[in-house]
Amino acid sequence: MSQPENTAKKGIPLSLQIVIAVILAIVVGILLGAGNPPPEFIPLIKNLKVPTDLFFKALTAVAAPLIFLLLLKTLIKEKISGKQGLNLLWLILQNTVVSILIGLLVVTILNPGNSVVLDQVGEPIVAQPERDFWEIILHLIQHLTPKALLKPLVENNFISLVLIALGFGFVLRGIKIEQECLGDIDFQPLENIINVLSKAIERILKWVIALLPIAVFGIVTNTVAEKGFGQFISFGALIIAALLALFLQVCYYLLRITFQSCVNPLEFLRKGSEAFTLAFFTASSALTMPTAWKILVKKMGLRENSASLGVYLGGNISKDAVSAFQILFTLFVAQILGQSFTLPEYFILFLLSIFSSVCTVGIPGSAIVMMMFVFNIVFTNPESAIIYIGLLLSVYWFLDMCATVINVMSYMTVSILLDGKQKG
């Protein structure tokens, strides 16, 4: 195993490959028109997205079994005491609530929606009646309930998949504990199979990630050539608000690490840079998990148990940037449409932001699905609100990449806080 790793280190680092790909993509995108491409270049520009589309399809295909197997492996292998489990949930809840409050604070102070003037698309839509609290709860239950046991795995329904993995994991964990008490080893072959399968999926993931620079070159060139930089200007206030919210979240993590762990916050940023870079360019916190785990254990000296719980369990049930973006984008669109919320409606939006953080999976663009779900609930004119999601997509790809770094930083922080102030 050591020889291939040493060989890999002699090549160009992935982060440098990606930086080179971005620079080349911007240059080529400008040469192809930078928002005003000649007609003869349009077919080429459209085809540049093909490698990127194939790359993200491969990531999506790998993500479902990866999440399922890593959750099973963590729940079966790692020792989780009741106190440890409660501590994990408490840390996640704290981080999620703080992220929501940061998003609410930033969007309220900056009011980015008031600086946007966009033509409404389509005919005016008659407002729908408001939904009560229990109707929303029923909607959530129906959204979470799978119709068949293996259907979420086949359809990449990650919300149901995580719930099934948690159910299977706790059941198998109980069976393993019972057999260990009886001195029985019948459970060992199943545990070995799960370990081997998870390692196989991780190896496939490495092959897919190796193609990342090509995918980045394709999407950046396509975006610059087709749309130029105008979209960033029109949504400038939103981009500033989102980046400010993420920056404040980083400051919060670093403060917690400083006062509640033995890890130096600057060392955390330096040693974790590989995971953060990978998270940014893949826009996938789930696919960054194996890299983040290795950094926490091998570079920062955390206990494997703490790293596994924070990364593989905590990372699958909490994405702080999603909760911050959910409330920020919702209020941003509400400001554009001129809709205000009552205090009970703010409470519902708060709960939905937590729900989005839990149910959004760590793959590119998955938060958009939850955003549409929330918009259908909180807006009296959901169709009008969802129109703006389509417009947001022109800049969301960049914000999604930034948000993924925060999500990875979040579960790495949880791992560090779980490990405590004394190294194992």
C-alpha positions as CSV (number, residue, x, y, z in Angstrom):
1,M,0.0,0.0,0.0
2,S,2.8,2.4,0.8
3,Q,4.5,2.2,-2.6
4,P,1.5,3.5,-4.6
5,E,1.0,6.3,-2.1
6,N,4.6,7.4,-2.5
7,T,4.3,7.3,-6.3
8,A,1.1,9.4,-6.2
9,K,3.0,12.1,-4.2
10,K,5.5,12.5,-7.0
11,G,2.9,13.7,-9.4
12,I,1.2,17.1,-9.7
13,P,-1.0,17.6,-6.6
14,L,-4.7,17.5,-7.4
15,S,-5.3,21.0,-6.0
16,L,-2.6,22.4,-8.4
17,Q,-4.1,20.5,-11.3
18,I,-7.5,22.1,-10.6
19,V,-6.0,25.6,-10.3
20,I,-4.3,25.1,-13.7
21,A,-7.6,23.9,-15.1
22,V,-9.5,26.9,-13.8
23,I,-7.0,29.4,-15.2
24,L,-7.0,27.7,-18.6
25,A,-10.8,27.5,-18.6
26,I,-11.1,31.3,-17.9
27,V,-8.7,32.1,-20.8
28,V,-10.4,29.7,-23.2
29,G,-13.8,31.0,-22.1
30,I,-12.8,34.6,-22.9
31,L,-11.4,33.5,-26.2
32,L,-14.7,31.8,-27.0
33,G,-16.7,35.0,-26.4
34,A,-17.1,35.6,-22.7
35,G,-20.9,35.9,-22.7
36,N,-21.3,36.8,-26.4
37,P,-19.9,33.8,-28.3
38,P,-19.9,33.7,-32.1
39,P,-22.5,31.3,-33.6
40,E,-19.8,28.9,-34.9
41,F,-18.5,28.4,-31.4
42,I,-21.8,27.6,-29.8
43,P,-21.8,23.8,-30.5
44,L,-18.3,23.5,-29.1
45,I,-19.3,25.5,-26.0
46,K,-22.3,23.2,-25.4
47,N,-20.2,20.1,-25.8
48,L,-17.7,21.3,-23.2
49,K,-20.2,20.4,-20.6
50,V,-20.4,16.8,-21.6
51,P,-17.3,15.6,-19.6
52,T,-18.6,17.5,-16.6
53,D,-22.1,16.0,-16.9
54,L,-20.5,12.5,-17.1
55,F,-18.3,13.3,-14.1
56,F,-21.2,14.3,-11.9
57,K,-23.3,11.3,-13.0
58,A,-20.4,9.1,-11.9
59,L,-20.2,11.0,-8.6
60,T,-23.9,10.5,-8.0
61,A,-23.7,6.8,-8.8
62,V,-20.8,6.4,-6.3
63,A,-22.3,8.6,-3.6
64,A,-25.4,6.4,-2.8
65,P,-23.5,3.1,-2.0
66,L,-20.7,5.1,-0.4
67,I,-23.0,6.8,2.1
68,F,-24.9,3.6,2.8
69,L,-21.8,1.4,3.4
70,L,-19.8,4.1,5.4
71,L,-22.8,4.6,7.7
72,L,-23.2,0.8,8.2
73,K,-19.4,0.5,8.8
74,T,-19.4,3.3,11.4
75,L,-22.4,2.1,13.3
76,I,-21.2,-1.5,13.3
77,K,-17.5,-1.0,14.0
78,E,-17.2,2.0,16.2
79,K,-18.0,2.0,19.9
80,I,-20.7,4.5,20.6
81,S,-21.7,5.1,24.2
82,G,-25.0,6.8,25.1
83,K,-23.1,9.8,26.3
84,Q,-21.0,10.0,23.1
85,G,-24.1,9.8,21.0
86,L,-25.9,12.6,22.9
87,N,-22.7,14.7,22.7
88,L,-22.6,14.2,19.0
89,L,-26.2,15.3,18.5
90,W,-25.8,18.2,20.9
91,L,-22.7,19.5,18.9
92,I,-24.6,19.1,15.6
93,L,-27.6,20.9,16.9
94,Q,-25.5,23.8,18.3
95,N,-23.7,24.2,15.0
96,T,-26.9,24.1,12.9
97,V,-28.7,26.6,15.1
98,V,-25.7,29.0,14.9
99,S,-25.6,28.7,11.1
100,I,-29.3,29.5,10.8
101,L,-28.9,32.5,13.1
102,I,-25.9,33.7,11.1
103,G,-27.9,33.4,7.8
104,L,-30.8,35.2,9.3
105,L,-28.6,38.0,10.7
106,V,-26.7,38.6,7.4
107,V,-29.8,38.6,5.2
108,T,-31.7,40.9,7.6
109,I,-28.9,43.4,7.8
110,L,-27.7,43.5,4.2
111,N,-31.2,43.0,2.5
112,P,-29.6,41.6,-0.7
113,G,-33.0,41.0,-2.3
114,N,-33.9,44.8,-2.2
115,S,-31.0,45.5,-4.6
116,V,-32.1,43.0,-7.3
117,V,-34.5,44.1,-10.1
118,L,-35.4,41.2,-12.3
119,D,-38.3,40.8,-14.7
120,Q,-40.9,38.3,-13.5
121,V,-41.1,35.3,-15.8
122,G,-44.5,34.0,-16.8
123,E,-48.0,35.1,-16.0
124,P,-49.0,36.3,-12.6
125,I,-50.0,33.4,-10.4
126,V,-52.9,33.4,-7.9
127,A,-51.7,33.1,-4.3
128,Q,-52.4,29.7,-2.7
129,P,-53.9,29.5,0.8
130,E,-51.4,29.3,3.7
131,R,-50.6,25.8,5.1
132,D,-50.9,25.2,8.8
133,F,-48.2,23.6,10.9
134,W,-49.7,20.0,10.9
135,E,-50.1,20.0,7.2
136,I,-46.4,20.8,6.9
137,I,-45.5,17.9,9.3
138,L,-47.6,15.5,7.3
139,H,-45.9,16.6,4.1
140,L,-42.4,16.0,5.7
141,I,-43.5,12.5,6.8
142,Q,-44.7,11.6,3.3
143,H,-41.5,12.9,1.8
144,L,-39.3,10.7,4.1
145,T,-41.2,7.5,3.8
146,P,-39.8,5.1,1.1
147,K,-42.2,3.0,-0.9
148,A,-39.8,0.0,-1.0
149,L,-36.7,-1.0,1.0
150,L,-34.1,-0.9,-1.8
151,K,-35.8,1.7,-3.9
152,P,-33.9,4.7,-2.4
153,L,-30.6,3.0,-3.3
154,V,-31.7,2.4,-6.9
155,E,-33.2,5.9,-7.3
156,N,-30.5,7.8,-5.3
157,N,-33.1,9.0,-2.8
158,F,-30.5,10.0,-0.2
159,I,-33.0,11.2,2.4
160,S,-34.6,7.8,2.7
161,L,-31.3,6.0,2.1
162,V,-29.7,7.6,5.2
163,L,-32.7,6.6,7.3
164,I,-32.6,3.0,6.1
165,A,-28.8,2.9,6.7
166,L,-29.3,4.1,10.2
167,G,-32.0,1.5,10.8
168,F,-29.9,-1.3,9.5
169,G,-26.8,-0.1,11.2
170,F,-28.4,0.0,14.7
171,V,-30.1,-3.4,14.2
172,L,-26.8,-5.0,13.0
173,R,-24.9,-3.3,15.8
174,G,-27.4,-4.9,18.3
175,I,-27.0,-8.3,16.8
176,K,-23.2,-8.0,16.9
177,I,-23.2,-7.0,20.6
178,E,-25.5,-10.0,21.4
179,Q,-23.2,-12.4,19.5
180,E,-20.1,-11.0,21.2
181,C,-21.6,-11.6,24.6
182,L,-22.3,-15.2,23.6
183,G,-18.8,-15.7,22.2
184,D,-20.3,-16.2,18.7
185,I,-18.4,-15.0,15.6
186,D,-21.1,-15.7,13.0
187,F,-21.4,-11.9,12.5
188,Q,-17.7,-11.5,11.4
189,P,-18.1,-12.5,7.7
190,L,-20.8,-9.8,7.2
191,E,-18.7,-7.2,8.9
192,N,-15.8,-8.2,6.7
193,I,-17.9,-7.9,3.5
194,I,-19.1,-4.4,4.5
195,N,-15.5,-3.4,5.1
196,V,-14.3,-4.8,1.8
197,L,-17.2,-3.2,-0.2
198,S,-16.6,0.2,1.4
199,K,-12.9,0.0,0.5
200,A,-13.8,-0.9,-3.1
201,I,-16.2,2.0,-3.4
202,E,-13.5,4.4,-2.0
203,R,-11.1,3.1,-4.6
204,I,-13.6,3.7,-7.4
205,L,-14.1,7.2,-5.9
206,K,-10.4,7.9,-6.3
207,W,-10.5,6.9,-10.0
208,V,-13.5,9.3,-10.5
209,I,-11.8,12.1,-8.6
210,A,-8.7,11.8,-10.8
211,L,-10.9,13.1,-13.7
212,L,-11.9,16.2,-11.7
213,P,-9.6,18.7,-13.4
214,I,-11.2,17.8,-16.8
215,A,-14.7,18.3,-15.4
216,V,-13.7,21.6,-13.8
217,F,-12.2,22.8,-17.1
218,G,-15.4,21.9,-19.0
219,I,-17.9,23.6,-16.7
220,V,-15.8,26.8,-16.1
221,T,-15.1,27.2,-19.8
222,N,-18.8,26.7,-20.7
223,T,-20.0,29.1,-18.0
224,V,-17.5,31.9,-18.9
225,A,-18.0,31.5,-22.7
226,E,-21.8,31.2,-22.6
227,K,-22.7,33.6,-19.8
228,G,-19.6,35.7,-19.1
229,F,-19.3,37.4,-15.7
230,G,-22.6,39.3,-15.9
231,Q,-24.5,36.9,-13.6
232,F,-22.0,37.6,-10.8
233,I,-22.7,41.3,-11.1
234,S,-26.5,41.0,-11.0
235,F,-26.4,38.8,-8.0
236,G,-23.5,40.6,-6.4
237,A,-25.3,41.5,-3.2
238,L,-26.5,37.9,-2.7
239,I,-23.0,36.5,-3.3
240,I,-21.5,39.0,-0.8
241,A,-24.2,38.0,1.8
242,A,-23.6,34.3,1.3
243,L,-19.8,34.6,1.5
244,L,-20.1,36.7,4.6
245,A,-22.4,34.1,6.3
246,L,-19.9,31.4,5.4
247,F,-16.9,33.4,6.7
248,L,-18.7,34.0,10.1
249,Q,-19.4,30.3,10.3
250,V,-15.7,29.6,9.8
251,C,-14.9,32.1,12.6
252,Y,-17.3,30.2,14.9
253,Y,-15.6,26.9,14.2
254,L,-12.2,28.3,14.8
255,L,-13.3,29.8,18.1
256,R,-14.7,26.4,19.2
257,I,-11.6,24.6,18.2
258,T,-9.4,27.1,20.1
259,F,-11.2,26.9,23.4
260,Q,-12.6,23.3,23.3
261,S,-9.9,21.2,21.8
262,C,-6.2,20.6,21.8
263,V,-5.9,21.3,18.0
264,N,-4.4,24.6,17.0
265,P,-6.9,26.4,14.7
266,L,-4.2,27.5,12.3
267,E,-2.9,23.9,12.1
268,F,-6.5,22.8,11.4
269,L,-6.7,25.2,8.4
270,R,-3.2,24.2,7.1
271,K,-3.5,20.4,7.6
272,G,-7.1,20.3,6.4
273,S,-6.4,22.3,3.2
274,E,-6.4,19.2,1.1
275,A,-9.9,18.2,2.2
276,F,-11.1,21.8,1.8
277,T,-9.7,22.0,-1.7
278,L,-11.3,18.7,-2.7
279,A,-14.6,19.8,-1.2
280,F,-14.6,23.1,-3.1
281,F,-13.9,21.6,-6.5
282,T,-16.1,18.5,-6.1
283,A,-18.9,20.4,-4.3
284,S,-19.5,17.1,-2.4
285,S,-19.0,16.8,1.3
286,A,-19.9,13.1,1.1
287,L,-17.2,12.3,-1.4
288,T,-14.6,14.2,0.7
289,M,-15.3,12.1,3.8
290,P,-12.5,9.5,3.3
291,T,-9.9,12.3,2.8
292,A,-11.1,14.3,5.8
293,W,-11.1,11.2,8.0
294,K,-7.4,10.4,7.1
295,I,-6.4,14.0,7.7
296,L,-8.0,14.0,11.2
297,V,-6.5,10.7,12.2
298,K,-3.0,10.7,10.5
299,K,-2.2,14.4,10.4
300,M,-4.1,15.8,13.5
301,G,-3.8,12.7,15.7
302,L,-7.5,12.2,16.5
303,R,-8.8,8.9,17.8
304,E,-10.3,6.9,15.0
305,N,-13.6,6.6,16.9
306,S,-14.0,10.4,17.2
307,A,-13.1,10.9,13.5
308,S,-15.5,8.2,12.3
309,L,-18.4,9.5,14.4
310,G,-17.9,13.1,13.4
311,V,-17.2,12.5,9.8
312,Y,-19.3,9.5,8.7
313,L,-22.2,9.8,11.1
314,G,-22.2,13.6,11.9
315,G,-21.4,14.5,8.3
316,N,-24.4,12.6,7.0
317,I,-27.0,14.1,9.3
318,S,-25.8,17.8,9.3
319,K,-24.7,20.3,6.7
320,D,-24.4,23.7,8.4
321,A,-24.0,25.7,5.2
322,V,-27.2,24.2,3.8
323,S,-29.2,25.5,6.8
324,A,-27.6,28.9,6.5
325,F,-28.3,29.1,2.8
326,Q,-31.8,27.8,3.2
327,I,-32.9,30.7,5.3
328,L,-30.7,33.2,3.4
329,F,-32.0,32.3,0.0
330,T,-35.6,32.0,1.2
331,L,-35.6,35.5,2.7
332,F,-33.7,36.8,-0.3
333,V,-36.5,35.7,-2.7
334,A,-39.1,36.9,-0.2
335,Q,-37.4,40.4,-0.3
336,I,-37.6,40.3,-4.1
337,L,-41.3,39.3,-4.1
338,G,-42.1,41.7,-1.3
339,Q,-43.5,38.9,1.0
340,S,-43.1,39.2,4.7
341,F,-43.3,36.4,7.3
342,T,-45.1,36.3,10.7
343,L,-43.4,35.0,13.8
344,P,-45.0,31.5,13.5
345,E,-43.9,31.4,9.9
346,Y,-40.3,32.2,10.9
347,F,-40.5,29.4,13.4
348,I,-41.6,27.0,10.6
349,L,-38.8,28.3,8.3
350,F,-36.4,27.7,11.2
351,L,-37.5,24.1,11.6
352,L,-37.4,23.6,7.8
353,S,-33.9,24.9,7.7
354,I,-32.9,22.3,10.3
355,F,-34.7,19.7,8.3
356,S,-32.9,20.7,5.1
357,S,-29.5,20.5,6.9
358,V,-30.4,16.9,8.0
359,C,-31.9,15.7,4.8
360,T,-29.7,17.3,2.1
361,V,-27.1,14.8,1.0
362,G,-23.4,15.7,0.3
363,I,-23.5,15.7,-3.5
364,P,-23.4,18.7,-5.9
365,G,-26.6,20.6,-6.2
366,S,-28.7,18.5,-3.8
367,A,-29.6,21.5,-1.7
368,I,-31.6,22.8,-4.7
369,V,-34.1,19.9,-4.2
370,M,-34.7,20.8,-0.6
371,M,-34.9,24.5,-1.5
372,M,-37.8,23.8,-3.9
373,F,-39.4,21.7,-1.2
374,V,-39.2,24.5,1.3
375,F,-40.3,27.2,-1.2
376,N,-43.5,25.2,-1.9
377,I,-44.3,25.3,1.8
378,V,-43.4,28.8,3.0
379,F,-44.4,31.0,0.0
380,T,-48.0,31.8,-0.7
381,N,-47.0,32.0,-4.4
382,P,-44.6,29.0,-4.6
383,E,-44.5,28.9,-8.4
384,S,-43.4,32.6,-8.5
385,A,-40.7,31.9,-5.9
386,I,-39.4,28.8,-7.6
387,I,-38.8,30.8,-10.8
388,Y,-36.0,32.6,-8.9
389,I,-34.3,29.3,-8.1
390,G,-33.7,28.9,-11.8
391,L,-32.1,32.3,-12.0
392,L,-30.0,31.5,-8.9
393,L,-28.6,28.5,-10.6
394,S,-26.4,30.8,-12.7
395,V,-24.3,31.6,-9.6
396,Y,-25.3,28.8,-7.3
397,W,-22.7,26.4,-8.6
398,F,-20.0,28.8,-7.2
399,L,-21.8,29.3,-3.9
400,D,-22.4,25.5,-3.6
401,M,-18.7,24.9,-3.9
402,C,-18.0,27.4,-1.1
403,A,-20.7,26.0,1.0
404,T,-19.3,22.5,0.7
405,V,-16.1,23.6,2.3
406,I,-18.1,24.8,5.3
407,N,-19.9,21.5,5.5
408,V,-16.6,19.6,5.5
409,M,-15.2,22.0,8.0
410,S,-18.3,21.4,10.1
411,Y,-18.0,17.7,10.5
412,M,-14.2,17.9,10.9
413,T,-14.9,20.4,13.8
414,V,-17.4,18.1,15.4
415,S,-14.8,15.2,15.3
416,I,-12.2,17.5,16.9
417,L,-14.7,18.6,19.6
418,L,-15.7,15.0,20.3
419,D,-12.1,14.0,20.7
420,G,-11.7,16.6,23.5
421,K,-8.7,18.4,24.9
422,Q,-6.6,15.4,25.6
423,K,-5.1,13.3,22.7
424,G,-5.6,9.6,22.8
